[in-house]
Structure formats: structure tokens, C-alpha cells
Amino acid sequence: MTETEKLKALLVAFRDERDWAQFHNGKDLAVALSVEAAELLELFLWKAPGEVDKAKFAGELADVFAYALLLAEKYELDVSKIVEHKVQENAKKYPVDKARGTAKKYNEL
């Protein structure tokens, strides 16, 4: 069992012990992920990037990962495979010789 699978199993066990699966449809999990991402972003509001409270940041980032993993579990997706596939797609869009050192979008390279 991979570390990702262990985390998914931990989250599912936590959810199931509380009978929360009934609330974990795809839409609500995606909304929760967005809300948690906004809470992560809020930690930077009106601050320089280095001023973020690391402990609060870790907690919010954990929430983001938790909902992302629960979404992957809901749709029976292998996180490693979908991330690897996305990196391969992005490598085609952003070839090193054109993208290195620039923040331009692929259609502007």
C-alpha cells in the first residue's frame, strides 16, 4: 500500500466512523476543497509571503490535501497516475527550451 493509499484509507475510516459518506458527493467535496484552498490563501492576505504562520498554513494545507484525496477516492482515481499523466501533458505544453525561466502560459511561448 502506497503512502497515498494509506492516507486515503485513514480519511475514509475517519469519515465512515462518523457516517459522513452520505455528505461526500462529488460536488460538495469539490466545494469543500475550494473553501479550504481559499482559507489557505487567506493566510497570506495583507502579508508578505514570508510572514505566513507555518502552523496554520500546515493545517489548511492538510485540509486541502484531505479533500483532494477524498475526491480521488470518490471517483476511484489513482493519485500517482493522474499526477504523472498531468506532468507528462504539461511537459509537452511547456518544453524546457521554451519555458525555462519564464512564467508565460504555453500559448504565449
Secondary structure, DSSP 8 states (H G I E B T S, - for coil): --HHHHHHHHHHHHHHHTT-GGG--HHHHHHHHHHHHHHHHHTTTTS-GGGS-HHHHHHHHHHHHHHHHHHHHHTT--HHHHHHHHHHHHHHHS-HHHHTT----GGG-
